[in-house]
Amino acid sequence: MNRKLRMGMVGGGKDAFIGAIHRLAANMDGLIELCCGALSINPEIAKDSGRSLFLPEDRIYLTYDEMITKESQLPADQRMDFVTIVTPNFAHFAPAMMALEHGFHVVIEKPITFTLDEAKQLHQKVQETGLILCLTHTYSGYPMVKQARAMVTGGALGKIRKVWVEYPQGWLSKLSEREGNAQAAWRTDPKKSGKAGAMGDIGTHAAHLAEYVTGSQITHLCADLNAMVEGRILDDDGNVLLRMSNGERGVLMASQVAAGEENALKIRIYGEKGGIEWAQHEPNTLIVKWLDQPTQILRAGGNYGDRLSSFATSNCRTPGGHPEGYLEAFANIYRNFAQTLSARIDGTTPTPEMLDFPNTQDGLRGMAFIDNVVASAASTEKWTEYKI
């Protein structure tokens, strides 16, 4: 590739949060440039947002269907290469499907769609077209999460027995959706967020992390969902017991009413020989606890010879001791996707490290997680087979 990849964006205007994060992540490695956008359903915000990002006036679109249609009519050396979709959950499916139908690759904010059926349709469309779809489960982009996965799946801890994953937040401890908080308003509205609240928003991250690090899949679950704040429709707190495909037993907690917490995502995994612990508040550190040896602390960028896997080292950006965080993890997903897409355009084979980003299979399992958790919480039998 002797050029940057051209990105179009749906959503993410100046009144949005996650769009700016996507743009920062996409820009970090100089592999991608924003060339067009349908940045808001509000025409004035769409125009102002496009101008503030220095987009050409004729490539500031007012709707996603206008953008996809007109971009597909441009010469190949001018049109966008892929679409990034950063709208609320209910507005993911239609632009993603239209983009795929017009031959564009897709990056999409999680959860992948509004319903499991929509996720199945997108998965099928990706298989039919052979196009690439990247799902931004950000936390799998951290180098030491990748190191944890390499150690667990490589057998360093022996047979895995126990998985603990927790994601406590406190930002919804009050009825903020009725106090003018736009993020709270749509995330707690089943018409925009879907059938789950906290479990759909952050529980899916925890479930993906558990499956990514272990290389195992949830097969059964037993869920307890709660709306702890009076007047709230969707769950803001939940606990899930897990059974996994390689015999592991797990506990997953997701809460948005853990007052005082920010984004305290943590995972602990224990095998026959030892365990690992990783927390997003200290993302450069992986704690390794051995049954018969002293506890070990591994650091991203550490000079350990070949002790860090190629998947970890290829996603480190700075020498040891220089903090890397959320934006860098997000950028790792974009970089791996961009390198894979560039290899596709060049007719070369991407490396396994390049291909290490979430896809429609992860999105499908995330939507199935939501459906199965809600079904289990409503069931008197509790234990629910994980169905897709």
Short mmCIF file of the C-alpha atoms (twelve columns), coordinates in Angstrom:
data_MODEL
# 
_entry.id   MODEL 
# 
loop_
_atom_site.group_PDB 
_atom_site.id 
_atom_site.type_symbol 
_atom_site.label_atom_id 
_atom_site.label_alt_id 
_atom_site.label_comp_id 
_atom_site.label_asym_id 
_atom_site.label_seq_id 
_atom_site.Cartn_x 
_atom_site.Cartn_y 
_atom_site.Cartn_z 
_atom_site.pdbx_PDB_model_num 
ATOM 1   C CA . MET A 1   0.000   0.000   0.000  1 
ATOM 2   C CA . ASN A 2   1.366   3.405   -0.970 1 
ATOM 3   C CA . ARG A 3   -1.571  5.322   0.501  1 
ATOM 4   C CA . LYS A 4   -3.757  5.552   3.567  1 
ATOM 5   C CA . LEU A 5   -7.013  3.657   3.792  1 
ATOM 6   C CA . ARG A 6   -10.037 5.906   3.316  1 
ATOM 7   C CA . MET A 7   -12.658 5.764   6.087  1 
ATOM 8   C CA . GLY A 8   -16.269 6.954   6.044  1 
ATOM 9   C CA . MET A 9   -18.092 7.404   9.348  1 
ATOM 10  C CA . VAL A 10  -21.753 6.995   10.275 1 
ATOM 11  C CA . GLY A 11  -22.607 8.854   13.490 1 
ATOM 12  C CA . GLY A 12  -19.955 10.337  15.729 1 
ATOM 13  C CA . GLY A 13  -20.700 14.029  15.251 1 
ATOM 14  C CA . LYS A 14  -19.673 16.793  17.613 1 
ATOM 15  C CA . ASP A 15  -22.489 15.947  20.029 1 
ATOM 16  C CA . ALA A 16  -21.278 12.309  20.409 1 
ATOM 17  C CA . PHE A 17  -18.710 10.625  22.662 1 
ATOM 18  C CA . ILE A 18  -17.485 7.457   21.000 1 
ATOM 19  C CA . GLY A 19  -17.004 8.890   17.497 1 
ATOM 20  C CA . ALA A 20  -14.075 11.032  18.625 1 
ATOM 21  C CA . ILE A 21  -12.504 7.979   20.281 1 
ATOM 22  C CA . HIS A 22  -12.759 6.026   17.022 1 
ATOM 23  C CA . ARG A 23  -11.170 8.866   15.069 1 
ATOM 24  C CA . LEU A 24  -8.287  9.178   17.511 1 
ATOM 25  C CA . ALA A 25  -7.700  5.422   17.391 1 
ATOM 26  C CA . ALA A 26  -7.897  5.292   13.595 1 
ATOM 27  C CA . ASN A 27  -5.452  8.204   13.276 1 
ATOM 28  C CA . MET A 28  -2.828  6.918   15.695 1 
ATOM 29  C CA . ASP A 29  -0.751  4.878   13.244 1 
ATOM 30  C CA . GLY A 30  -1.154  7.044   10.160 1 
ATOM 31  C CA . LEU A 31  -2.712  4.179   8.203  1 
ATOM 32  C CA . ILE A 32  -6.226  5.639   7.901  1 
ATOM 33  C CA . GLU A 33  -7.762  8.969   6.944  1 
ATOM 34  C CA . LEU A 34  -11.349 10.145  7.369  1 
ATOM 35  C CA . CYS A 35  -12.588 11.079  3.889  1 
ATOM 36  C CA . CYS A 36  -16.352 11.410  4.351  1 
ATOM 37  C CA . GLY A 37  -19.119 11.117  6.898  1 
ATOM 38  C CA . ALA A 38  -22.807 11.103  7.722  1 
ATOM 39  C CA . LEU A 39  -22.097 12.296  11.216 1 
ATOM 40  C CA . SER A 40  -25.532 13.047  12.663 1 
ATOM 41  C CA . ILE A 41  -29.237 12.683  11.962 1 
ATOM 42  C CA . ASN A 42  -29.453 16.425  12.676 1 
ATOM 43  C CA . PRO A 43  -28.528 18.155  9.374  1 
ATOM 44  C CA . GLU A 44  -26.932 21.183  11.012 1 
ATOM 45  C CA . ILE A 45  -24.843 19.048  13.389 1 
ATOM 46  C CA . ALA A 46  -23.851 16.795  10.481 1 
ATOM 47  C CA . LYS A 47  -22.652 19.792  8.455  1 
ATOM 48  C CA . ASP A 48  -20.911 21.541  11.344 1 
ATOM 49  C CA . SER A 49  -19.207 18.303  12.413 1 
ATOM 50  C CA . GLY A 50  -17.952 17.598  8.912  1 
ATOM 51  C CA . ARG A 51  -16.584 21.098  8.535  1 
ATOM 52  C CA . SER A 52  -14.857 20.952  11.910 1 
ATOM 53  C CA . LEU A 53  -13.105 17.790  10.682 1 
ATOM 54  C CA . PHE A 54  -12.114 19.549  7.423  1 
ATOM 55  C CA . LEU A 55  -14.091 17.191  5.207  1 
ATOM 56  C CA . PRO A 56  -14.783 18.363  1.651  1 
ATOM 57  C CA . GLU A 57  -18.205 19.958  1.446  1 
ATOM 58  C CA . ASP A 58  -19.433 17.445  -1.145 1 
ATOM 59  C CA . ARG A 59  -18.482 14.542  1.131  1 
ATOM 60  C CA . ILE A 60  -20.402 15.724  4.170  1 
ATOM 61  C CA . TYR A 61  -23.548 13.649  3.865  1 
ATOM 62  C CA . LEU A 62  -26.860 14.014  5.695  1 
ATOM 63  C CA . THR A 63  -27.778 10.306  5.729  1 
ATOM 64  C CA . TYR A 64  -25.833 7.069   5.678  1 
ATOM 65  C CA . ASP A 65  -27.673 5.786   2.602  1 
ATOM 66  C CA . GLU A 66  -26.716 8.945   0.689  1 
ATOM 67  C CA . MET A 67  -23.095 8.462   1.739  1 
ATOM 68  C CA . ILE A 68  -22.888 4.788   0.824  1 
ATOM 69  C CA . THR A 69  -24.713 5.291   -2.495 1 
ATOM 70  C CA . LYS A 70  -22.646 8.278   -3.630 1 
ATOM 71  C CA . GLU A 71  -19.333 6.862   -2.414 1 
ATOM 72  C CA . SER A 72  -19.962 3.634   -4.342 1 
ATOM 73  C CA . GLN A 73  -20.353 5.720   -7.518 1 
ATOM 74  C CA . LEU A 74  -16.955 7.424   -7.152 1 
ATOM 75  C CA . PRO A 75  -13.845 6.103   -8.957 1 
ATOM 76  C CA . ALA A 76  -12.023 3.361   -7.079 1 
ATOM 77  C CA . ASP A 77  -9.084  5.634   -6.314 1 
ATOM 78  C CA . GLN A 78  -11.341 8.166   -4.571 1 
ATOM 79  C CA . ARG A 79  -14.132 6.302   -2.794 1 
ATOM 80  C CA . MET A 80  -13.933 5.209   0.829  1 
ATOM 81  C CA . ASP A 81  -12.472 1.768   1.557  1 
ATOM 82  C CA . PHE A 82  -14.557 1.057   4.639  1 
ATOM 83  C CA . VAL A 83  -17.320 2.418   6.854  1 
ATOM 84  C CA . THR A 84  -17.092 2.917   10.623 1 
ATOM 85  C CA . ILE A 85  -20.454 2.846   12.406 1 
ATOM 86  C CA . VAL A 86  -20.605 4.586   15.798 1 
ATOM 87  C CA . THR A 87  -24.341 5.101   16.255 1 
ATOM 88  C CA . PRO A 88  -26.439 3.801   19.196 1 
ATOM 89  C CA . ASN A 89  -27.235 0.066   19.114 1 
ATOM 90  C CA . PHE A 90  -30.566 0.308   17.291 1 
ATOM 91  C CA . ALA A 91  -28.928 2.068   14.333 1 
ATOM 92  C CA . HIS A 92  -26.085 -0.399  13.678 1 
ATOM 93  C CA . PHE A 93  -27.665 -2.985  11.412 1 
ATOM 94  C CA . ALA A 94  -29.056 -0.985  8.480  1 
ATOM 95  C CA . PRO A 95  -25.899 0.987   7.600  1 
ATOM 96  C CA . ALA A 96  -23.688 -2.066  8.163  1 
ATOM 97  C CA . MET A 97  -25.804 -4.229  5.873  1 
ATOM 98  C CA . MET A 98  -26.014 -1.521  3.200  1 
ATOM 99  C CA . ALA A 99  -22.255 -0.994  3.314  1 
ATOM 100 C CA . LEU A 100 -21.598 -4.710  2.834  1 
ATOM 101 C CA . GLU A 101 -24.130 -4.885  -0.002 1 
ATOM 102 C CA . HIS A 102 -22.248 -2.059  -1.766 1 
ATOM 103 C CA . GLY A 103 -18.868 -3.752  -1.351 1 
ATOM 104 C CA . PHE A 104 -17.501 -1.782  1.609  1 
ATOM 105 C CA . HIS A 105 -15.710 -3.296  4.585  1 
ATOM 106 C CA . VAL A 106 -17.082 -2.350  8.018  1 
ATOM 107 C CA . VAL A 107 -15.876 -1.378  11.470 1 
ATOM 108 C CA . ILE A 108 -18.680 -1.289  14.003 1 
ATOM 109 C CA . GLU A 109 -19.088 -0.317  17.643 1 
ATOM 110 C CA . LYS A 110 -20.267 -3.086  19.960 1 
ATOM 111 C CA . PRO A 111 -22.717 -4.663  20.495 1 
ATOM 112 C CA . ILE A 112 -22.833 -5.519  16.831 1 
ATOM 113 C CA . THR A 113 -26.594 -5.091  16.363 1 
ATOM 114 C CA . PHE A 114 -29.889 -4.526  18.172 1 
ATOM 115 C CA . THR A 115 -31.038 -8.161  18.036 1 
ATOM 116 C CA . LEU A 116 -29.532 -11.619 17.642 1 
ATOM 117 C CA . ASP A 117 -31.413 -12.115 14.375 1 
ATOM 118 C CA . GLU A 118 -29.770 -8.993  12.927 1 
ATOM 119 C CA . ALA A 119 -26.368 -10.283 14.030 1 
ATOM 120 C CA . LYS A 120 -27.039 -13.571 12.238 1 
ATOM 121 C CA . GLN A 121 -27.918 -11.691 9.042  1 
ATOM 122 C CA . LEU A 122 -24.737 -9.600  9.188  1 
ATOM 123 C CA . HIS A 123 -22.637 -12.692 9.875  1 
ATOM 124 C CA . GLN A 124 -24.191 -14.414 6.866  1 
ATOM 125 C CA . LYS A 125 -23.637 -11.361 4.652  1 
ATOM 126 C CA . VAL A 126 -19.956 -11.188 5.623  1 
ATOM 127 C CA . GLN A 127 -19.565 -14.863 4.760  1 
ATOM 128 C CA . GLU A 128 -21.323 -14.352 1.413  1 
ATOM 129 C CA . THR A 129 -19.326 -11.289 0.394  1 
ATOM 130 C CA . GLY A 130 -15.937 -12.201 1.826  1 
ATOM 131 C CA . LEU A 131 -15.645 -8.645  3.153  1 
ATOM 132 C CA . ILE A 132 -14.039 -7.801  6.490  1 
ATOM 133 C CA . LEU A 133 -16.047 -6.713  9.524  1 
ATOM 134 C CA . CYS A 134 -14.221 -5.562  12.647 1 
ATOM 135 C CA . LEU A 135 -16.039 -5.213  15.975 1 
ATOM 136 C CA . THR A 136 -14.446 -2.861  18.506 1 
ATOM 137 C CA . HIS A 137 -14.303 -4.918  21.689 1 
ATOM 138 C CA . THR A 138 -11.599 -2.548  22.903 1 
ATOM 139 C CA . TYR A 139 -10.233 -4.478  25.854 1 
ATOM 140 C CA . SER A 140 -8.922  -7.340  23.712 1 
ATOM 141 C CA . GLY A 141 -6.536  -4.766  22.210 1 
ATOM 142 C CA . TYR A 142 -4.402  -4.367  25.349 1 
ATOM 143 C CA . PRO A 143 -0.947  -6.011  25.006 1 
ATOM 144 C CA . MET A 144 -1.095  -7.730  28.391 1 
ATOM 145 C CA . VAL A 145 -4.558  -9.132  27.669 1 
ATOM 146 C CA . LYS A 146 -2.977  -10.696 24.597 1 
ATOM 147 C CA . GLN A 147 -0.139  -11.989 26.765 1 
ATOM 148 C CA . ALA A 148 -2.675  -13.488 29.165 1 
ATOM 149 C CA . ARG A 149 -4.390  -15.234 26.273 1 
ATOM 150 C CA . ALA A 150 -1.085  -16.606 24.969 1 
ATOM 151 C CA . MET A 151 -0.199  -18.007 28.396 1 
ATOM 152 C CA . VAL A 152 -3.636  -19.488 29.094 1 
ATOM 153 C CA . THR A 153 -4.200  -21.035 25.673 1 
ATOM 154 C CA . GLY A 154 -0.552  -22.155 25.495 1 
ATOM 155 C CA . GLY A 155 -0.979  -24.257 28.627 1 
ATOM 156 C CA . ALA A 156 1.357   -22.322 30.939 1 
ATOM 157 C CA . LEU A 157 -1.221  -22.467 33.751 1 
ATOM 158 C CA . GLY A 158 -2.267  -26.042 33.093 1 
ATOM 159 C CA . LYS A 159 -5.924  -26.974 32.716 1 
ATOM 160 C CA . ILE A 160 -8.065  -23.945 33.486 1 
ATOM 161 C CA . ARG A 161 -10.536 -24.352 36.313 1 
ATOM 162 C CA . LYS A 162 -11.871 -20.951 37.320 1 
ATOM 163 C CA . VAL A 163 -12.693 -17.659 35.579 1 
ATOM 164 C CA . TRP A 164 -13.651 -14.452 37.405 1 
ATOM 165 C CA . VAL A 165 -14.478 -11.376 35.356 1 
ATOM 166 C CA . GLU A 166 -16.017 -8.184  36.714 1 
ATOM 167 C CA . TYR A 167 -16.946 -4.829  35.250 1 
ATOM 168 C CA . PRO A 168 -18.218 -2.364  37.882 1 
ATOM 169 C CA . GLN A 169 -19.137 1.220   36.996 1 
ATOM 170 C CA . GLY A 170 -20.930 3.798   39.120 1 
ATOM 171 C CA . TRP A 171 -22.139 6.387   36.614 1 
ATOM 172 C CA . LEU A 172 -25.786 5.228   36.642 1 
ATOM 173 C CA . SER A 173 -26.161 5.239   40.435 1 
ATOM 174 C CA . LYS A 174 -28.807 7.953   40.014 1 
ATOM 175 C CA . LEU A 175 -31.693 8.213   37.545 1 
ATOM 176 C CA . SER A 176 -29.440 10.220  35.225 1 
ATOM 177 C CA . GLU A 177 -31.523 9.427   32.152 1 
ATOM 178 C CA . ARG A 178 -34.158 11.839  33.482 1 
ATOM 179 C CA . GLU A 179 -31.635 14.529  34.361 1 
ATOM 180 C CA . GLY A 180 -30.505 15.449  30.849 1 
ATOM 181 C CA . ASN A 181 -27.705 12.885  30.449 1 
ATOM 182 C CA . ALA A 182 -27.937 11.903  26.773 1 
ATOM 183 C CA . GLN A 183 -25.670 8.839   27.131 1 
ATOM 184 C CA . ALA A 184 -27.780 7.551   30.026 1 
ATOM 185 C CA . ALA A 185 -31.007 8.275   28.155 1 
ATOM 186 C CA . TRP A 186 -30.365 6.017   25.179 1 
ATOM 187 C CA . ARG A 187 -28.455 3.323   27.053 1 
ATOM 188 C CA . THR A 188 -31.367 2.777   29.461 1 
ATOM 189 C CA . ASP A 189 -34.059 2.908   26.756 1 
ATOM 190 C CA . PRO A 190 -34.990 -0.568  25.445 1 
ATOM 191 C CA . LYS A 191 -36.100 0.981   22.137 1 
ATOM 192 C CA . LYS A 192 -32.550 2.203   21.507 1 
ATOM 193 C CA . SER A 193 -30.301 -0.047  23.601 1 
ATOM 194 C CA . GLY A 194 -32.056 -3.400  23.307 1 
ATOM 195 C CA . LYS A 195 -33.424 -5.887  25.804 1 
ATOM 196 C CA . ALA A 196 -30.527 -5.526  28.293 1 
ATOM 197 C CA . GLY A 197 -29.011 -2.502  30.026 1 
ATOM 198 C CA . ALA A 198 -25.767 -3.009  31.928 1 
ATOM 199 C CA . MET A 199 -25.406 -6.563  30.636 1 
ATOM 200 C CA . GLY A 200 -25.739 -5.372  27.050 1 
ATOM 201 C CA . ASP A 201 -23.471 -2.377  27.525 1 
ATOM 202 C CA . ILE A 202 -20.615 -3.728  29.642 1 
ATOM 203 C CA . GLY A 203 -21.546 -7.339  30.416 1 
ATOM 204 C CA . THR A 204 -20.861 -8.180  26.777 1 
ATOM 205 C CA . HIS A 205 -17.345 -6.769  27.184 1 
ATOM 206 C CA . ALA A 206 -16.768 -8.985  30.215 1 
ATOM 207 C CA . ALA A 207 -18.104 -12.070 28.429 1 
ATOM 208 C CA . HIS A 208 -15.957 -11.392 25.366 1 
ATOM 209 C CA . LEU A 209 -12.869 -10.937 27.546 1 
ATOM 210 C CA . ALA A 210 -13.532 -14.259 29.325 1 
ATOM 211 C CA . GLU A 211 -13.846 -16.111 26.027 1 
ATOM 212 C CA . TYR A 212 -10.947 -14.299 24.359 1 
ATOM 213 C CA . VAL A 213 -8.414  -14.932 27.124 1 
ATOM 214 C CA . THR A 214 -9.426  -18.546 27.778 1 
ATOM 215 C CA . GLY A 215 -9.983  -19.537 24.159 1 
ATOM 216 C CA . SER A 216 -13.065 -21.293 25.529 1 
ATOM 217 C CA . GLN A 217 -16.771 -20.586 24.981 1 
ATOM 218 C CA . ILE A 218 -19.664 -20.151 27.377 1 
ATOM 219 C CA . THR A 219 -21.962 -23.174 27.096 1 
ATOM 220 C CA . HIS A 220 -24.419 -22.587 29.972 1 
ATOM 221 C CA . LEU A 221 -25.213 -19.711 32.273 1 
ATOM 222 C CA . CYS A 222 -27.322 -18.797 35.284 1 
ATOM 223 C CA . ALA A 223 -28.185 -15.114 35.558 1 
ATOM 224 C CA . ASP A 224 -29.604 -12.667 38.071 1 
ATOM 225 C CA . LEU A 225 -30.482 -9.229  36.653 1 
ATOM 226 C CA . ASN A 226 -31.588 -6.208  38.662 1 
ATOM 227 C CA . ALA A 227 -32.788 -2.646  38.125 1 
ATOM 228 C CA . MET A 228 -31.512 -1.199  41.388 1 
ATOM 229 C CA . VAL A 229 -32.415 2.440   40.706 1 
ATOM 230 C CA . GLU A 230 -36.132 2.993   41.172 1 
ATOM 231 C CA . GLY A 231 -37.853 3.975   37.933 1 
ATOM 232 C CA . ARG A 232 -35.284 2.387   35.616 1 
ATOM 233 C CA . ILE A 233 -36.618 -0.021  32.984 1 
ATOM 234 C CA . LEU A 234 -33.520 -2.013  32.023 1 
ATOM 235 C CA . ASP A 235 -31.048 -3.800  34.280 1 
ATOM 236 C CA . ASP A 236 -28.282 -1.708  35.821 1 
ATOM 237 C CA . ASP A 237 -26.719 -4.591  37.758 1 
ATOM 238 C CA . GLY A 238 -26.259 -8.317  37.271 1 
ATOM 239 C CA . ASN A 239 -24.439 -11.491 38.244 1 
ATOM 240 C CA . VAL A 240 -23.927 -14.525 36.015 1 
ATOM 241 C CA . LEU A 241 -22.566 -17.995 36.756 1 
ATOM 242 C CA . LEU A 242 -20.804 -19.539 33.764 1 
ATOM 243 C CA . ARG A 243 -20.000 -23.007 32.497 1 
ATOM 244 C CA . MET A 244 -17.469 -23.077 29.667 1 
ATOM 245 C CA . SER A 245 -16.559 -25.488 26.897 1 
ATOM 246 C CA . ASN A 246 -13.243 -26.706 28.349 1 
ATOM 247 C CA . GLY A 247 -14.726 -27.450 31.757 1 
ATOM 248 C CA . GLU A 248 -14.069 -24.067 33.381 1 
ATOM 249 C CA . ARG A 249 -16.509 -22.612 35.877 1 
ATOM 250 C CA . GLY A 250 -16.891 -18.865 35.957 1 
ATOM 251 C CA . VAL A 251 -18.436 -15.844 37.637 1 
ATOM 252 C CA . LEU A 252 -19.277 -12.663 35.718 1 
ATOM 253 C CA . MET A 253 -20.416 -9.440  37.377 1 
ATOM 254 C CA . ALA A 254 -21.463 -6.259  35.587 1 
ATOM 255 C CA . SER A 255 -22.888 -3.272  37.405 1 
ATOM 256 C CA . GLN A 256 -23.406 0.397   36.601 1 
ATOM 257 C CA . VAL A 257 -24.567 1.251   40.121 1 
ATOM 258 C CA . ALA A 258 -21.274 0.458   41.892 1 
ATOM 259 C CA . ALA A 259 -21.034 3.979   43.298 1 
ATOM 260 C CA . GLY A 260 -17.541 5.458   43.076 1 
ATOM 261 C CA . GLU A 261 -16.273 3.043   40.431 1 
ATOM 262 C CA . GLU A 262 -15.157 4.263   37.005 1 
ATOM 263 C CA . ASN A 263 -14.302 1.442   34.562 1 
ATOM 264 C CA . ALA A 264 -12.870 -1.167  36.898 1 
ATOM 265 C CA . LEU A 265 -12.774 -4.090  34.482 1 
ATOM 266 C CA . LYS A 266 -10.770 -7.006  35.891 1 
ATOM 267 C CA . ILE A 267 -10.235 -10.644 34.982 1 
ATOM 268 C CA . ARG A 268 -8.692  -13.478 36.986 1 
ATOM 269 C CA . ILE A 269 -8.136  -16.973 35.615 1 
ATOM 270 C CA . TYR A 270 -6.854  -19.980 37.560 1 
ATOM 271 C CA . GLY A 271 -5.483  -23.271 36.294 1 
ATOM 272 C CA . GLU A 272 -3.835  -26.305 37.865 1 
ATOM 273 C CA . LYS A 273 -0.393  -24.641 38.006 1 
ATOM 274 C CA . GLY A 274 -1.257  -21.013 38.707 1 
ATOM 275 C CA . GLY A 275 -3.341  -18.007 37.801 1 
ATOM 276 C CA . ILE A 276 -3.264  -14.630 36.075 1 
ATOM 277 C CA . GLU A 277 -4.798  -11.300 37.006 1 
ATOM 278 C CA . TRP A 278 -5.275  -8.231  34.786 1 
ATOM 279 C CA . ALA A 279 -7.080  -4.972  35.549 1 
ATOM 280 C CA . GLN A 280 -7.833  -2.120  33.163 1 
ATOM 281 C CA . HIS A 281 -6.888  0.455   35.826 1 
ATOM 282 C CA . GLU A 282 -3.306  -0.910  35.592 1 
ATOM 283 C CA . PRO A 283 -3.302  -2.204  32.015 1 
ATOM 284 C CA . ASN A 284 0.462   -2.502  31.483 1 
ATOM 285 C CA . THR A 285 0.702   -5.086  34.269 1 
ATOM 286 C CA . LEU A 286 -0.076  -8.800  34.199 1 
ATOM 287 C CA . ILE A 287 0.201   -10.570 37.556 1 
ATOM 288 C CA . VAL A 288 1.062   -14.258 37.338 1 
ATOM 289 C CA . LYS A 289 0.557   -16.303 40.517 1 
ATOM 290 C CA . TRP A 290 2.203   -19.721 40.645 1 
ATOM 291 C CA . LEU A 291 1.239   -22.674 42.816 1 
ATOM 292 C CA . ASP A 292 4.850   -23.438 43.832 1 
ATOM 293 C CA . GLN A 293 6.816   -20.312 42.826 1 
ATOM 294 C CA . PRO A 294 6.856   -16.641 43.800 1 
ATOM 295 C CA . THR A 295 4.328   -14.340 42.153 1 
ATOM 296 C CA . GLN A 296 5.558   -12.837 38.883 1 
ATOM 297 C CA . ILE A 297 4.796   -9.391  37.467 1 
ATOM 298 C CA . LEU A 298 5.037   -8.982  33.696 1 
ATOM 299 C CA . ARG A 299 4.961   -5.509  32.167 1 
ATOM 300 C CA . ALA A 300 4.097   -4.383  28.653 1 
ATOM 301 C CA . GLY A 301 7.284   -3.440  26.826 1 
ATOM 302 C CA . GLY A 302 9.421   -5.324  29.339 1 
ATOM 303 C CA . ASN A 303 12.835  -6.606  28.255 1 
ATOM 304 C CA . TYR A 304 12.121  -10.277 28.922 1 
ATOM 305 C CA . GLY A 305 13.583  -11.881 25.836 1 
ATOM 306 C CA . ASP A 306 10.962  -14.203 24.370 1 
ATOM 307 C CA . ARG A 307 8.802   -14.374 27.511 1 
ATOM 308 C CA . LEU A 308 6.251   -12.029 25.965 1 
ATOM 309 C CA . SER A 309 4.325   -13.446 23.020 1 
ATOM 310 C CA . SER A 310 4.498   -11.921 19.550 1 
ATOM 311 C CA . PHE A 311 0.829   -10.959 19.941 1 
ATOM 312 C CA . ALA A 312 1.712   -8.874  23.004 1 
ATOM 313 C CA . THR A 313 4.899   -7.307  21.638 1 
ATOM 314 C CA . SER A 314 3.362   -6.431  18.260 1 
ATOM 315 C CA . ASN A 315 0.736   -4.394  20.104 1 
ATOM 316 C CA . CYS A 316 3.178   -2.495  22.344 1 
ATOM 317 C CA . ARG A 317 3.940   1.020   21.128 1 
ATOM 318 C CA . THR A 318 6.416   2.426   23.655 1 
ATOM 319 C CA . PRO A 319 9.401   1.166   25.668 1 
ATOM 320 C CA . GLY A 320 8.717   -0.371  29.065 1 
ATOM 321 C CA . GLY A 321 7.648   2.105   31.733 1 
ATOM 322 C CA . HIS A 322 5.756   4.404   29.381 1 
ATOM 323 C CA . PRO A 323 2.024   4.001   30.058 1 
ATOM 324 C CA . GLU A 324 -0.255  2.802   27.294 1 
ATOM 325 C CA . GLY A 325 -3.975  2.821   27.829 1 
ATOM 326 C CA . TYR A 326 -7.485  2.779   26.408 1 
ATOM 327 C CA . LEU A 327 -6.767  4.824   23.273 1 
ATOM 328 C CA . GLU A 328 -3.760  2.683   22.389 1 
ATOM 329 C CA . ALA A 329 -5.782  -0.515  22.882 1 
ATOM 330 C CA . PHE A 330 -8.507  0.908   20.665 1 
ATOM 331 C CA . ALA A 331 -5.862  1.882   18.091 1 
ATOM 332 C CA . ASN A 332 -4.428  -1.650  18.143 1 
ATOM 333 C CA . ILE A 333 -7.763  -2.985  16.908 1 
ATOM 334 C CA . TYR A 334 -7.845  -0.385  14.121 1 
ATOM 335 C CA . ARG A 335 -4.221  -1.055  13.187 1 
ATOM 336 C CA . ASN A 336 -4.694  -4.811  12.989 1 
ATOM 337 C CA . PHE A 337 -7.835  -4.325  10.908 1 
ATOM 338 C CA . ALA A 338 -6.070  -1.782  8.648  1 
ATOM 339 C CA . GLN A 339 -3.067  -4.045  8.118  1 
ATOM 340 C CA . THR A 340 -5.367  -6.948  7.271  1 
ATOM 341 C CA . LEU A 341 -7.341  -4.824  4.805  1 
ATOM 342 C CA . SER A 342 -4.153  -3.425  3.248  1 
ATOM 343 C CA . ALA A 343 -2.847  -6.956  2.799  1 
ATOM 344 C CA . ARG A 344 -6.135  -7.879  1.116  1 
ATOM 345 C CA . ILE A 345 -5.806  -4.934  -1.286 1 
ATOM 346 C CA . ASP A 346 -2.162  -5.829  -1.988 1 
ATOM 347 C CA . GLY A 347 -2.988  -9.493  -2.568 1 
ATOM 348 C CA . THR A 348 -0.740  -10.662 0.294  1 
ATOM 349 C CA . THR A 349 -1.469  -12.879 3.288  1 
ATOM 350 C CA . PRO A 350 -1.999  -11.133 6.644  1 
ATOM 351 C CA . THR A 351 -0.099  -12.521 9.632  1 
ATOM 352 C CA . PRO A 352 -1.938  -14.121 12.577 1 
ATOM 353 C CA . GLU A 353 -1.053  -11.006 14.604 1 
ATOM 354 C CA . MET A 354 -2.798  -8.784  12.030 1 
ATOM 355 C CA . LEU A 355 -5.890  -10.972 12.071 1 
ATOM 356 C CA . ASP A 356 -6.171  -10.666 15.847 1 
ATOM 357 C CA . PHE A 357 -9.246  -8.417  16.080 1 
ATOM 358 C CA . PRO A 358 -12.908 -9.163  16.949 1 
ATOM 359 C CA . ASN A 359 -15.210 -10.102 14.069 1 
ATOM 360 C CA . THR A 360 -18.809 -11.093 13.334 1 
ATOM 361 C CA . GLN A 361 -18.418 -14.366 15.227 1 
ATOM 362 C CA . ASP A 362 -17.597 -12.361 18.351 1 
ATOM 363 C CA . GLY A 363 -20.545 -10.086 17.612 1 
ATOM 364 C CA . LEU A 364 -22.863 -13.056 17.186 1 
ATOM 365 C CA . ARG A 365 -21.783 -14.513 20.519 1 
ATOM 366 C CA . GLY A 366 -22.211 -11.122 22.193 1 
ATOM 367 C CA . MET A 367 -25.823 -10.830 21.073 1 
ATOM 368 C CA . ALA A 368 -26.423 -14.445 22.095 1 
ATOM 369 C CA . PHE A 369 -24.990 -13.598 25.525 1 
ATOM 370 C CA . ILE A 370 -27.585 -10.835 25.921 1 
ATOM 371 C CA . ASP A 371 -30.459 -13.102 24.851 1 
ATOM 372 C CA . ASN A 372 -29.374 -15.980 27.070 1 
ATOM 373 C CA . VAL A 373 -28.745 -13.812 30.135 1 
ATOM 374 C CA . VAL A 374 -32.179 -12.195 29.852 1 
ATOM 375 C CA . ALA A 375 -33.823 -15.595 29.343 1 
ATOM 376 C CA . SER A 376 -32.009 -17.098 32.326 1 
ATOM 377 C CA . ALA A 377 -32.896 -14.167 34.567 1 
ATOM 378 C CA . ALA A 378 -36.577 -14.601 33.706 1 
ATOM 379 C CA . SER A 379 -36.541 -18.390 34.068 1 
ATOM 380 C CA . THR A 380 -37.430 -20.328 37.205 1 
ATOM 381 C CA . GLU A 381 -35.027 -23.085 36.137 1 
ATOM 382 C CA . LYS A 382 -32.137 -20.564 36.004 1 
ATOM 383 C CA . TRP A 383 -29.461 -22.621 34.237 1 
ATOM 384 C CA . THR A 384 -29.821 -21.908 30.525 1 
ATOM 385 C CA . GLU A 385 -28.055 -23.590 27.643 1 
ATOM 386 C CA . TYR A 386 -26.136 -21.000 25.633 1 
ATOM 387 C CA . LYS A 387 -27.987 -20.969 22.334 1 
ATOM 388 C CA . ILE A 388 -27.226 -19.010 19.175 1 
# 
